[in-house]
Amino acid sequence: MSLIEDAGAALVAKFEVLMPHLDERQRRLLLAAEARTLGHGGIRLVARAAGVREATVSLGVTELESGEAPLGRVRRPGGGRKRAADLDAGLRPALLALVEPDVRGDPMSPLRWTTKSTRKLAAELTARGHRISADTVADLLREEGFSLQSNVKTLEGKQNPDRDAQFRYLNEQVKDHQATGEPVVSVDTKKKELVGQYANAGREWRPGGDPVEVDTHDFPNKTLGKAVPYGIYDLATNTGWVNVGTDHDTAAFAVESIRRWWKSTGRSTYPHAGRLLITADAGGSNGYRTRAWKAELAALTVETGLTITVCHFPPGTSKWNTIEHRLFSHITMNWRGRPLSSHEVIVNTIAATTTRTGLTVHAELDTDTYDTGVRVSDGQMDALPLDRHDWHGDWNYTLRPEAYPRIPVTVPDPFDQPSPDLAWLCHPAITGLPTHDWHNVIAALTAPHEDQREAQLVTRRGHRPRHKGGPDTGRRPILTLVDRLLATVLHYRSGLPQVAVAALFGVRPETINKRIRDIRILLEQAGLSIQPAEQRLTSLDDLYDLAHTAGITIPDGTTPTS
């Protein structure tokens, strides 16, 4: 008995050490091997030492004596509990109906407008009689080819039918210029950036618990303003040149950026160049519809002696512009997680951008101002030395370095012109003043009126200063200076009621009352007065009769139909 007891104690010690490290089948085979070694009574002794049923040891002995090769797994194929999808044939279709309600199921699914997390899907399936866990839902979705997906920005509106053909044409132009060693550049304006201690997307390595502190809100800093990076990417040399503006993104700013690139880099890189190919987006400051862009390029051709060809990407294909993925994307990655606290930081960060493929970037700060609202007349466009290509001349055109008659580019003053449909009111028969005297009155009131209007805007802004850009910024007033002066003349000279004047100008009587009062104050300050007319007007019909008698042409649609 002592030998049996000693053997049992030895087995207990052995099993306590080995059993926790073995799986189910390995434990069963170990017990069987020990039982066979002990001979008769070994199964009972081993079972007692291991604390298992004798049938378990007997099963292990049977497996050893069968001579089967190692299975490579704990259980035989088909062993264990059946999968939920095998037991419930309706589980998989019910799940697919929830995640694809538009295709497979009810479009009014309760999860159509909510987050389709695995927990919510499991809860909804359980409520429908399909008991399942969130982990099992995830496994089934992966089997069906699903994965966690974010939105992909690929849709860019309606596609032009000539889109692919324009890409081929643009590619041929690039090959033609590069074959003769002529420069080819891709240009565009990068997204405007707020300058200041603002959050910037991305993360950078820093000591733990010491993130860079930034402002809670992204309200623009009126002192620092914004940065407007305009880039020029040279396809052949893999170099970028970025002009960081501080004013407006205008056509003049875009061409000035190209001019600075040519003077600092392009001219020395291509000393024998006679042509320049520019690829650009269809919109923005360098868009194909922008007249000022073509006028500024024409001036650049005369200045540089280059024949400049421009090929625009079709509308809705800005993502394919080379500068986007060869320059701008790397700039964004280079300043990730870093507040753009000043223009100097922006310029230095852009200039430090490099890639493993050899990209180098030069950046400069441009503090010049650029007028907005510049108008290029039909006469000036006709005078440009511009040749439209046979294929889509609106997208592809060439500017020759030839002198042309310069027509001054004007920046319209929104305050010194009447509304387009009311210019007929400036006739001397209505104002009582010759044309020359009428213009003198307008000139005398222009500066005081601007000061008056600015003071009113300051009050409306809560006494905050105007944004950078001068007095021409902001939207056009509903009533210009000439409109207000005409309203005052009609009321005080001809006696036309303010209600009728308001109907004529398409505003409320309260608005006309305020504007007439403002002009009366300005006239008194300038020492000017309005002399009453002999003929008094009591309605708009009287005004139209006066215009008809004086031979004044009234635009169609101006007179009311009654």
DOMI-71750 format. One record per residue (C-alpha): x, y, z; residue in three letters. Coordinates in Angstrom, 3 decimals. Example, Ala and Ser with C-alpha at 12.3 -4.5 7.8 and 13.67 -1.06 7.14 Angstrom:
<pts>
12.300 | -4.500 | 7.800 | ALA
13.670 | -1.060 | 7.140 | SER
</pts>
This chain:
<pts>
0.000 | 0.000 | 0.000 | MET
2.842 | 2.325 | 0.738 | SER
4.105 | 2.009 | -2.823 | LEU
0.686 | 2.931 | -4.225 | ILE
0.383 | 5.858 | -1.877 | GLU
3.874 | 7.058 | -2.794 | ASP
3.054 | 6.761 | -6.516 | ALA
-0.192 | 8.682 | -6.012 | GLY
1.588 | 11.470 | -4.154 | ALA
4.196 | 11.720 | -6.911 | ALA
1.482 | 11.931 | -9.538 | LEU
-0.334 | 14.677 | -7.634 | VAL
2.871 | 16.721 | -7.458 | ALA
3.568 | 16.186 | -11.160 | LYS
0.023 | 17.075 | -12.251 | PHE
-0.061 | 20.255 | -10.151 | GLU
3.028 | 21.488 | -12.004 | VAL
2.180 | 20.419 | -15.573 | LEU
-1.599 | 20.530 | -15.934 | MET
-1.992 | 24.367 | -15.908 | PRO
0.291 | 24.597 | -18.953 | HIS
-1.579 | 22.057 | -21.109 | LEU
-4.754 | 22.281 | -23.114 | ASP
-7.675 | 19.871 | -22.823 | GLU
-6.369 | 17.195 | -25.208 | ARG
-2.795 | 17.377 | -23.952 | GLN
-3.962 | 16.846 | -20.363 | ARG
-6.021 | 13.829 | -21.431 | ARG
-3.083 | 12.242 | -23.289 | LEU
-0.705 | 12.883 | -20.364 | LEU
-3.074 | 11.139 | -17.957 | LEU
-3.403 | 8.203 | -20.391 | ALA
0.376 | 7.828 | -20.710 | ALA
0.797 | 7.712 | -16.914 | GLU
-2.018 | 5.169 | -16.570 | ALA
-0.456 | 2.860 | -19.177 | ARG
2.888 | 3.076 | -17.405 | THR
1.356 | 1.980 | -14.087 | LEU
-0.439 | -0.987 | -15.612 | GLY
-3.439 | -2.612 | -13.908 | HIS
-5.282 | -0.070 | -11.698 | GLY
-3.409 | 2.787 | -13.248 | GLY
-6.537 | 4.465 | -14.657 | ILE
-8.184 | 4.694 | -11.228 | ARG
-4.982 | 5.887 | -9.530 | LEU
-4.289 | 8.571 | -12.157 | VAL
-7.901 | 9.769 | -12.115 | ALA
-7.803 | 10.218 | -8.346 | ARG
-4.434 | 12.029 | -8.463 | ALA
-5.593 | 14.421 | -11.215 | ALA
-9.104 | 14.914 | -9.828 | GLY
-10.888 | 13.845 | -13.046 | VAL
-13.342 | 11.146 | -14.066 | ARG
-11.963 | 7.691 | -14.880 | GLU
-13.803 | 7.888 | -18.219 | ALA
-11.643 | 10.855 | -19.195 | THR
-8.455 | 8.832 | -18.597 | VAL
-9.932 | 5.851 | -20.456 | SER
-10.722 | 8.086 | -23.446 | LEU
-7.115 | 9.264 | -23.458 | GLY
-5.864 | 5.670 | -23.395 | VAL
-8.110 | 4.861 | -26.375 | THR
-6.717 | 7.830 | -28.310 | GLU
-3.121 | 6.708 | -27.604 | LEU
-3.765 | 3.139 | -28.615 | GLU
-5.483 | 4.236 | -31.881 | SER
-2.135 | 5.367 | -33.284 | GLY
-3.577 | 8.538 | -34.887 | GLU
-1.189 | 11.309 | -35.962 | ALA
-1.231 | 14.580 | -33.988 | PRO
-4.347 | 16.627 | -34.831 | LEU
-2.743 | 20.052 | -34.504 | GLY
-5.801 | 21.256 | -32.582 | ARG
-7.510 | 20.646 | -29.236 | VAL
-10.757 | 19.213 | -30.569 | ARG
-11.638 | 17.226 | -33.630 | ARG
-13.344 | 19.042 | -36.517 | PRO
-16.991 | 19.617 | -35.683 | GLY
-16.427 | 19.642 | -31.981 | GLY
-17.648 | 22.346 | -29.646 | GLY
-20.758 | 24.488 | -29.679 | ARG
-22.349 | 25.346 | -33.011 | LYS
-21.974 | 28.916 | -34.303 | ARG
-24.931 | 31.244 | -33.888 | ALA
-25.189 | 31.821 | -37.640 | ALA
-25.415 | 28.019 | -38.206 | ASP
-28.110 | 27.538 | -35.574 | LEU
-30.166 | 30.548 | -36.702 | ASP
-30.593 | 30.601 | -40.485 | ALA
-32.335 | 33.981 | -40.392 | GLY
-29.593 | 35.748 | -38.428 | LEU
-27.310 | 36.656 | -41.308 | ARG
-30.073 | 38.102 | -43.586 | PRO
-31.482 | 40.063 | -40.652 | ALA
-28.064 | 41.571 | -39.940 | LEU
-27.494 | 42.525 | -43.565 | LEU
-30.926 | 44.122 | -43.711 | ALA
-29.923 | 46.397 | -40.835 | LEU
-26.554 | 47.488 | -42.211 | VAL
-27.807 | 47.837 | -45.801 | GLU
-31.418 | 49.010 | -45.473 | PRO
-31.447 | 50.657 | -48.924 | ASP
-30.509 | 47.450 | -50.713 | VAL
-31.530 | 44.430 | -48.674 | ARG
-34.193 | 45.543 | -46.252 | GLY
-36.682 | 48.100 | -45.130 | ASP
-35.603 | 51.714 | -45.884 | PRO
-37.385 | 52.736 | -42.676 | MET
-35.139 | 50.531 | -40.563 | SER
-34.847 | 51.818 | -36.974 | PRO
-31.073 | 51.996 | -37.365 | LEU
-31.129 | 53.931 | -40.651 | ARG
-30.640 | 57.300 | -38.968 | TRP
-28.526 | 56.183 | -35.974 | THR
-25.011 | 54.905 | -35.383 | THR
-24.640 | 51.316 | -36.576 | LYS
-22.316 | 50.126 | -33.840 | SER
-22.013 | 46.392 | -33.155 | THR
-23.690 | 46.876 | -29.770 | ARG
-26.730 | 48.601 | -31.292 | LYS
-26.919 | 46.020 | -34.057 | LEU
-26.776 | 43.193 | -31.491 | ALA
-29.472 | 44.832 | -29.377 | ALA
-31.766 | 45.278 | -32.383 | GLU
-31.232 | 41.688 | -33.549 | LEU
-31.909 | 40.347 | -30.051 | THR
-35.122 | 42.373 | -29.923 | ALA
-36.161 | 40.648 | -33.161 | ARG
-35.560 | 37.188 | -31.720 | GLY
-31.968 | 36.622 | -32.866 | HIS
-29.839 | 36.334 | -29.713 | ARG
-26.328 | 37.467 | -30.526 | ILE
-23.436 | 39.340 | -28.933 | SER
-21.633 | 42.404 | -30.246 | ALA
-18.454 | 40.398 | -30.912 | ASP
-20.361 | 37.856 | -32.977 | THR
-21.936 | 40.704 | -34.973 | VAL
-18.434 | 42.001 | -35.745 | ALA
-17.294 | 38.523 | -36.860 | ASP
-20.282 | 38.099 | -39.181 | LEU
-19.782 | 41.541 | -40.710 | LEU
-16.132 | 40.770 | -41.467 | ARG
-17.156 | 37.494 | -43.100 | GLU
-19.552 | 39.438 | -45.326 | GLU
-16.782 | 41.777 | -46.448 | GLY
-17.638 | 44.716 | -44.194 | PHE
-15.115 | 46.908 | -42.372 | SER
-15.117 | 50.247 | -40.581 | LEU
-15.125 | 52.923 | -43.312 | GLN
-14.911 | 56.710 | -43.263 | SER
-16.239 | 59.075 | -45.936 | ASN
-14.173 | 59.433 | -49.115 | VAL
-14.087 | 62.805 | -50.851 | LYS
-14.410 | 61.828 | -54.498 | THR
-17.629 | 63.454 | -55.740 | LEU
-17.025 | 66.882 | -57.246 | GLU
-20.333 | 67.736 | -58.846 | GLY
-21.394 | 67.344 | -62.445 | LYS
-18.651 | 66.110 | -64.785 | GLN
-17.985 | 67.910 | -68.020 | ASN
-18.317 | 65.607 | -71.039 | PRO
-14.936 | 66.842 | -72.352 | ASP
-13.161 | 66.163 | -69.069 | ARG
-11.036 | 63.196 | -70.183 | ASP
-10.238 | 64.807 | -73.524 | ALA
-9.033 | 67.943 | -71.726 | GLN
-6.752 | 65.820 | -69.551 | PHE
-5.237 | 64.254 | -72.669 | ARG
-4.819 | 67.649 | -74.311 | TYR
-3.186 | 69.080 | -71.199 | LEU
-0.833 | 66.107 | -71.023 | ASN
0.222 | 66.628 | -74.645 | GLU
0.939 | 70.301 | -73.947 | GLN
3.102 | 69.339 | -70.974 | VAL
5.063 | 66.800 | -73.033 | LYS
5.556 | 69.311 | -75.854 | ASP
7.005 | 71.966 | -73.532 | HIS
9.178 | 69.561 | -71.552 | GLN
10.580 | 67.998 | -74.722 | ALA
12.131 | 71.346 | -75.675 | THR
13.264 | 72.191 | -72.123 | GLY
10.594 | 74.823 | -71.539 | GLU
9.297 | 75.383 | -67.990 | PRO
5.990 | 73.807 | -66.932 | VAL
4.474 | 74.898 | -63.619 | VAL
1.357 | 73.992 | -61.700 | SER
-0.192 | 76.863 | -59.742 | VAL
-2.935 | 77.258 | -57.170 | ASP
-3.824 | 79.016 | -53.927 | THR
-3.554 | 76.839 | -50.846 | LYS
-6.289 | 77.065 | -48.233 | LYS
-6.193 | 80.370 | -46.361 | LYS
-4.834 | 79.931 | -42.847 | GLU
-5.695 | 81.862 | -39.694 | LEU
-2.603 | 83.408 | -38.152 | VAL
-2.461 | 83.086 | -34.371 | GLY
-2.408 | 80.579 | -31.558 | GLN
-5.045 | 78.330 | -33.117 | TYR
-5.384 | 74.552 | -33.115 | ALA
-3.839 | 72.804 | -36.102 | ASN
-4.767 | 69.279 | -37.156 | ALA
-2.302 | 66.479 | -36.492 | GLY
-0.031 | 65.368 | -33.640 | ARG
3.647 | 65.817 | -32.830 | GLU
5.946 | 64.156 | -30.288 | TRP
6.157 | 66.140 | -27.044 | ARG
6.866 | 65.372 | -23.377 | PRO
3.937 | 63.543 | -21.807 | GLY
1.284 | 65.805 | -20.319 | GLY
2.719 | 68.915 | -21.983 | ASP
0.638 | 69.667 | -25.110 | PRO
0.855 | 73.002 | -26.895 | VAL
-1.899 | 75.273 | -25.569 | GLU
-4.042 | 77.019 | -28.184 | VAL
-7.103 | 79.246 | -28.229 | ASP
-10.440 | 77.628 | -27.501 | THR
-12.214 | 79.349 | -30.395 | HIS
-10.999 | 80.037 | -33.920 | ASP
-12.144 | 83.638 | -34.149 | PHE
-9.877 | 85.529 | -36.599 | PRO
-7.249 | 87.766 | -35.052 | ASN
-7.924 | 91.242 | -36.465 | LYS
-4.285 | 92.256 | -36.010 | THR
-2.615 | 89.183 | -37.526 | LEU
-5.325 | 88.426 | -40.090 | GLY
-4.895 | 85.485 | -42.457 | LYS
-2.149 | 84.001 | -44.585 | ALA
-2.798 | 83.375 | -48.293 | VAL
-0.211 | 80.898 | -49.647 | PRO
-0.014 | 80.899 | -53.444 | TYR
2.147 | 78.086 | -54.790 | GLY
4.091 | 77.493 | -57.990 | ILE
5.312 | 73.916 | -58.485 | TYR
7.932 | 73.170 | -61.150 | ASP
7.218 | 69.694 | -62.517 | LEU
10.651 | 69.115 | -64.047 | ALA
12.831 | 70.149 | -61.096 | THR
10.487 | 68.995 | -58.299 | ASN
10.715 | 72.371 | -56.585 | THR
8.062 | 74.560 | -55.022 | GLY
7.874 | 78.320 | -54.643 | TRP
5.234 | 79.776 | -52.303 | VAL
4.266 | 83.427 | -52.041 | ASN
2.539 | 84.001 | -48.670 | VAL
0.208 | 86.966 | -49.022 | GLY
-1.418 | 88.962 | -46.243 | THR
-4.183 | 90.718 | -48.185 | ASP
-6.613 | 89.286 | -50.753 | HIS
-6.417 | 86.328 | -53.115 | ASP
-6.884 | 88.220 | -56.373 | THR
-5.735 | 87.696 | -59.949 | ALA
-3.117 | 90.406 | -59.470 | ALA
-1.778 | 88.534 | -56.440 | PHE
-1.662 | 85.261 | -58.378 | ALA
0.274 | 86.738 | -61.311 | VAL
2.569 | 88.668 | -58.963 | GLU
3.440 | 85.328 | -57.334 | SER
4.372 | 83.885 | -60.731 | ILE
6.369 | 87.047 | -61.510 | ARG
8.351 | 86.703 | -58.281 | ARG
9.001 | 83.011 | -58.964 | TRP
10.305 | 83.804 | -62.443 | TRP
12.613 | 86.596 | -61.246 | LYS
14.052 | 84.634 | -58.322 | SER
14.133 | 81.057 | -59.650 | THR
12.616 | 80.472 | -63.065 | GLY
14.837 | 82.823 | -65.047 | ARG
18.038 | 81.272 | -63.726 | SER
16.755 | 77.682 | -64.027 | THR
15.577 | 78.188 | -67.630 | TYR
17.926 | 80.848 | -69.093 | PRO
17.001 | 80.031 | -72.713 | HIS
13.251 | 79.639 | -72.190 | ALA
10.932 | 81.289 | -74.638 | GLY
7.703 | 79.682 | -73.514 | ARG
6.001 | 78.966 | -70.198 | LEU
3.154 | 76.511 | -69.641 | LEU
0.888 | 77.086 | -66.643 | ILE
-1.582 | 74.440 | -65.500 | THR
-4.266 | 75.799 | -63.177 | ALA
-7.668 | 75.053 | -61.697 | ASP
-10.834 | 76.190 | -63.408 | ALA
-11.852 | 78.609 | -60.658 | GLY
-10.473 | 81.000 | -58.083 | GLY
-8.100 | 83.876 | -58.705 | SER
-6.578 | 81.977 | -61.653 | ASN
-9.848 | 80.684 | -63.082 | GLY
-10.552 | 80.509 | -66.782 | TYR
-13.467 | 82.948 | -66.458 | ARG
-11.395 | 85.578 | -64.607 | THR
-10.670 | 88.449 | -66.964 | ARG
-8.205 | 90.103 | -64.609 | ALA
-6.111 | 86.901 | -64.614 | TRP
-5.685 | 87.092 | -68.376 | LYS
-5.010 | 90.846 | -68.298 | ALA
-2.311 | 90.463 | -65.644 | GLU
-0.704 | 87.570 | -67.543 | LEU
-0.634 | 89.688 | -70.690 | ALA
1.355 | 92.314 | -68.811 | ALA
3.694 | 89.587 | -67.542 | LEU
4.385 | 88.330 | -71.072 | THR
5.460 | 91.804 | -72.178 | VAL
7.657 | 92.168 | -69.093 | GLU
9.386 | 88.765 | -69.380 | THR
9.287 | 88.192 | -73.147 | GLY
7.790 | 84.743 | -72.565 | LEU
4.952 | 83.250 | -74.561 | THR
2.649 | 82.029 | -71.797 | ILE
0.235 | 79.174 | -72.416 | THR
-2.416 | 78.360 | -69.835 | VAL
-4.245 | 75.029 | -69.641 | CYS
-7.002 | 74.765 | -67.062 | HIS
-8.177 | 71.567 | -65.444 | PHE
-11.841 | 70.879 | -66.206 | PRO
-14.346 | 72.110 | -63.620 | PRO
-14.666 | 69.720 | -60.698 | GLY
-11.206 | 68.157 | -61.058 | THR
-9.109 | 70.310 | -58.740 | SER
-7.881 | 67.190 | -56.915 | LYS
-5.884 | 66.230 | -59.990 | TRP
-3.866 | 69.444 | -60.028 | ASN
-0.254 | 68.342 | -59.567 | THR
0.529 | 70.987 | -56.982 | ILE
-2.095 | 69.563 | -54.619 | GLU
-0.408 | 66.192 | -54.048 | HIS
3.197 | 67.136 | -54.849 | ARG
3.519 | 70.308 | -52.770 | LEU
0.518 | 71.372 | -50.688 | PHE
-0.014 | 67.969 | -49.073 | SER
3.601 | 67.886 | -47.845 | HIS
3.341 | 71.423 | -46.489 | ILE
0.269 | 70.407 | -44.503 | THR
2.081 | 67.386 | -43.082 | MET
5.117 | 69.465 | -42.196 | ASN
3.189 | 71.893 | -39.983 | TRP
0.783 | 69.363 | -38.484 | ARG
0.064 | 69.801 | -34.795 | GLY
1.829 | 73.178 | -34.786 | ARG
-0.025 | 76.477 | -34.272 | PRO
0.632 | 78.962 | -37.089 | LEU
1.269 | 81.737 | -34.606 | SER
2.793 | 84.264 | -37.026 | SER
3.541 | 84.862 | -40.683 | HIS
7.194 | 84.128 | -39.951 | GLU
6.290 | 80.680 | -38.609 | VAL
4.230 | 79.971 | -41.727 | ILE
6.967 | 81.078 | -44.125 | VAL
9.725 | 79.172 | -42.295 | ASN
7.622 | 76.016 | -41.973 | THR
6.779 | 76.033 | -45.679 | ILE
10.421 | 76.642 | -46.612 | ALA
11.517 | 73.690 | -44.441 | ALA
9.273 | 71.224 | -46.276 | THR
11.149 | 68.362 | -47.936 | THR
10.427 | 64.822 | -49.101 | THR
12.475 | 61.673 | -49.626 | ARG
12.050 | 62.164 | -53.377 | THR
14.011 | 65.443 | -53.270 | GLY
11.334 | 68.154 | -53.023 | LEU
12.645 | 71.577 | -51.995 | THR
10.504 | 74.626 | -51.304 | VAL
11.210 | 78.353 | -51.206 | HIS
8.790 | 80.692 | -49.431 | ALA
8.514 | 84.465 | -49.170 | GLU
6.176 | 86.878 | -47.399 | LEU
4.185 | 89.296 | -49.570 | ASP
2.854 | 92.287 | -47.614 | THR
1.542 | 94.196 | -50.631 | ASP
-2.138 | 95.094 | -50.910 | THR
-4.307 | 93.962 | -53.794 | TYR
-7.567 | 95.644 | -54.756 | ASP
-10.698 | 93.564 | -55.027 | THR
-13.557 | 94.086 | -57.459 | GLY
-11.265 | 94.984 | -60.359 | VAL
-13.164 | 95.222 | -63.634 | ARG
-11.732 | 94.494 | -67.069 | VAL
-13.850 | 95.927 | -69.860 | SER
-14.743 | 94.295 | -73.145 | ASP
-12.436 | 96.729 | -74.914 | GLY
-9.488 | 95.740 | -72.782 | GLN
-10.170 | 92.031 | -73.342 | MET
-10.340 | 92.552 | -77.098 | ASP
-7.003 | 94.353 | -77.008 | ALA
-5.159 | 91.496 | -75.270 | LEU
-2.700 | 89.520 | -77.476 | PRO
-4.540 | 86.310 | -76.630 | LEU
-4.913 | 83.314 | -78.939 | ASP
-7.520 | 80.769 | -77.999 | ARG
-6.654 | 77.169 | -78.898 | HIS
-8.819 | 75.221 | -81.307 | ASP
-9.659 | 72.753 | -78.533 | TRP
-11.706 | 74.433 | -75.785 | HIS
-10.378 | 77.939 | -76.210 | GLY
-11.949 | 78.899 | -72.901 | ASP
-9.712 | 76.384 | -71.069 | TRP
-6.623 | 76.606 | -73.295 | ASN
-5.137 | 79.856 | -74.551 | TYR
-1.785 | 81.485 | -75.270 | THR
-0.696 | 85.056 | -74.529 | LEU
1.930 | 86.550 | -76.817 | ARG
4.623 | 88.963 | -75.577 | PRO
3.339 | 91.837 | -77.693 | GLU
2.609 | 95.402 | -76.700 | ALA
-1.069 | 96.291 | -76.711 | TYR
-3.117 | 99.387 | -75.974 | PRO
-3.445 | 99.686 | -72.216 | ARG
-6.880 | 100.588 | -70.910 | ILE
-6.763 | 101.542 | -67.227 | PRO
-8.108 | 98.809 | -64.975 | VAL
-10.658 | 100.386 | -62.690 | THR
-11.767 | 99.564 | -59.200 | VAL
-15.429 | 100.519 | -59.028 | PRO
-16.568 | 102.890 | -56.330 | ASP
-19.915 | 101.562 | -55.067 | PRO
-20.958 | 104.977 | -53.764 | PHE
-20.626 | 107.381 | -56.735 | ASP
-23.026 | 105.711 | -59.178 | GLN
-26.817 | 105.435 | -59.143 | PRO
-28.571 | 102.106 | -59.206 | SER
-28.584 | 100.828 | -62.818 | PRO
-32.343 | 101.196 | -63.349 | ASP
-32.489 | 104.700 | -61.843 | LEU
-29.778 | 106.523 | -63.798 | ALA
-32.497 | 108.360 | -65.735 | TRP
-33.316 | 110.319 | -62.560 | LEU
-30.025 | 112.244 | -62.943 | CYS
-31.478 | 114.219 | -65.869 | HIS
-31.327 | 118.022 | -65.356 | PRO
-35.101 | 118.232 | -65.807 | ALA
-35.477 | 116.286 | -62.554 | ILE
-32.446 | 117.445 | -60.525 | THR
-32.726 | 121.076 | -61.590 | GLY
-28.949 | 121.204 | -62.103 | LEU
-26.801 | 121.040 | -65.257 | PRO
-24.783 | 117.829 | -65.559 | THR
-21.527 | 119.585 | -64.609 | HIS
-23.022 | 121.140 | -61.483 | ASP
-24.642 | 117.833 | -60.519 | TRP
-21.254 | 116.093 | -60.664 | HIS
-19.714 | 118.883 | -58.582 | ASN
-22.326 | 118.311 | -55.873 | VAL
-21.573 | 114.589 | -55.855 | ILE
-17.836 | 115.275 | -55.639 | ALA
-18.381 | 117.696 | -52.739 | ALA
-20.401 | 115.131 | -50.784 | LEU
-18.317 | 112.003 | -51.478 | THR
-15.730 | 112.384 | -48.712 | ALA
-18.163 | 113.677 | -46.032 | PRO
-20.599 | 110.911 | -46.932 | HIS
-17.917 | 108.246 | -46.554 | GLU
-16.965 | 109.632 | -43.131 | ASP
-20.624 | 109.688 | -42.135 | GLN
-21.210 | 106.134 | -43.317 | ARG
-18.072 | 104.869 | -41.598 | GLU
-19.164 | 106.460 | -38.317 | ALA
-22.537 | 104.722 | -38.620 | GLN
-20.870 | 101.377 | -39.343 | LEU
-18.554 | 101.778 | -36.342 | VAL
-21.586 | 102.293 | -34.151 | THR
-23.282 | 99.210 | -35.603 | ARG
-20.120 | 97.161 | -35.011 | ARG
-20.089 | 98.130 | -31.356 | GLY
-17.298 | 100.697 | -31.896 | HIS
-14.900 | 98.066 | -33.242 | ARG
-12.523 | 99.127 | -36.035 | PRO
-13.071 | 98.091 | -39.627 | ARG
-11.275 | 94.998 | -40.885 | HIS
-8.135 | 95.459 | -42.925 | LYS
-8.868 | 96.422 | -46.503 | GLY
-9.939 | 100.054 | -46.437 | GLY
-13.256 | 101.764 | -47.046 | PRO
-14.158 | 99.666 | -50.107 | ASP
-14.524 | 96.457 | -48.105 | THR
-17.911 | 95.126 | -47.151 | GLY
-21.031 | 94.674 | -49.187 | ARG
-22.422 | 97.339 | -51.491 | ARG
-24.954 | 99.584 | -49.720 | PRO
-28.575 | 99.244 | -50.796 | ILE
-28.646 | 102.965 | -51.655 | LEU
-25.530 | 104.584 | -53.071 | THR
-24.595 | 108.215 | -52.463 | LEU
-26.225 | 109.221 | -55.767 | VAL
-29.379 | 107.258 | -54.884 | ASP
-29.638 | 109.063 | -51.566 | ARG
-29.034 | 112.449 | -53.167 | LEU
-31.686 | 111.752 | -55.812 | LEU
-34.185 | 110.728 | -53.129 | ALA
-33.480 | 113.969 | -51.257 | THR
-33.909 | 116.072 | -54.413 | VAL
-37.182 | 114.357 | -55.333 | LEU
-38.587 | 114.969 | -51.869 | HIS
-37.381 | 118.525 | -51.145 | TYR
-37.275 | 119.954 | -54.679 | ARG
-40.326 | 118.312 | -56.251 | SER
-42.314 | 117.518 | -53.095 | GLY
-42.640 | 113.791 | -53.929 | LEU
-43.869 | 111.998 | -50.767 | PRO
-41.378 | 109.754 | -49.028 | GLN
-43.695 | 106.772 | -49.441 | VAL
-43.584 | 107.223 | -53.237 | ALA
-39.794 | 107.734 | -53.165 | VAL
-39.410 | 104.514 | -51.159 | ALA
-41.497 | 102.602 | -53.709 | ALA
-39.353 | 104.022 | -56.514 | LEU
-36.102 | 102.842 | -54.904 | PHE
-37.555 | 99.551 | -53.635 | GLY
-36.917 | 100.149 | -49.930 | VAL
-39.014 | 100.847 | -46.853 | ARG
-40.200 | 104.402 | -46.096 | PRO
-38.248 | 104.317 | -42.814 | GLU
-35.042 | 103.729 | -44.780 | THR
-35.727 | 106.636 | -47.133 | ILE
-36.477 | 108.879 | -44.158 | ASN
-33.100 | 108.091 | -42.566 | LYS
-31.126 | 108.528 | -45.785 | ARG
-32.804 | 111.837 | -46.674 | ILE
-31.986 | 113.095 | -43.182 | ARG
-28.336 | 112.034 | -43.600 | ASP
-28.014 | 113.842 | -46.953 | ILE
-29.723 | 116.971 | -45.592 | ARG
-27.098 | 117.113 | -42.847 | ILE
-24.288 | 116.791 | -45.384 | LEU
-25.784 | 119.499 | -47.616 | LEU
-26.035 | 121.882 | -44.676 | GLU
-22.410 | 121.182 | -43.685 | GLN
-21.272 | 121.824 | -47.277 | ALA
-23.307 | 125.042 | -47.528 | GLY
-25.483 | 123.675 | -50.329 | LEU
-29.240 | 124.013 | -50.637 | SER
-32.021 | 122.551 | -52.783 | ILE
-34.254 | 125.058 | -54.566 | GLN
-37.951 | 124.033 | -54.833 | PRO
-39.295 | 123.400 | -58.333 | ALA
-42.333 | 125.126 | -59.724 | GLU
-43.980 | 121.813 | -60.630 | GLN
-44.833 | 119.755 | -57.585 | ARG
-45.122 | 115.975 | -57.783 | LEU
-47.678 | 114.105 | -55.720 | THR
-47.231 | 110.571 | -57.076 | SER
-44.964 | 108.423 | -59.216 | LEU
-47.350 | 108.931 | -62.141 | ASP
-46.549 | 112.649 | -61.984 | ASP
-42.848 | 111.799 | -62.051 | LEU
-43.228 | 109.555 | -65.098 | TYR
-45.279 | 112.223 | -66.881 | ASP
-42.500 | 114.745 | -66.198 | LEU
-39.919 | 112.345 | -67.613 | ALA
-42.046 | 111.740 | -70.722 | HIS
-42.475 | 115.477 | -71.289 | THR
-38.709 | 116.049 | -70.940 | ALA
-37.920 | 113.234 | -73.403 | GLY
-36.280 | 111.014 | -70.768 | ILE
-36.129 | 107.307 | -71.642 | THR
-37.241 | 105.140 | -68.742 | ILE
-35.894 | 101.531 | -68.736 | PRO
-38.461 | 98.804 | -69.365 | ASP
-39.895 | 97.328 | -66.191 | GLY
-39.230 | 100.450 | -64.126 | THR
-42.735 | 101.906 | -64.169 | THR
-45.298 | 100.006 | -62.113 | PRO
-48.206 | 98.317 | -63.857 | THR
-51.484 | 99.387 | -62.396 | SER
</pts>
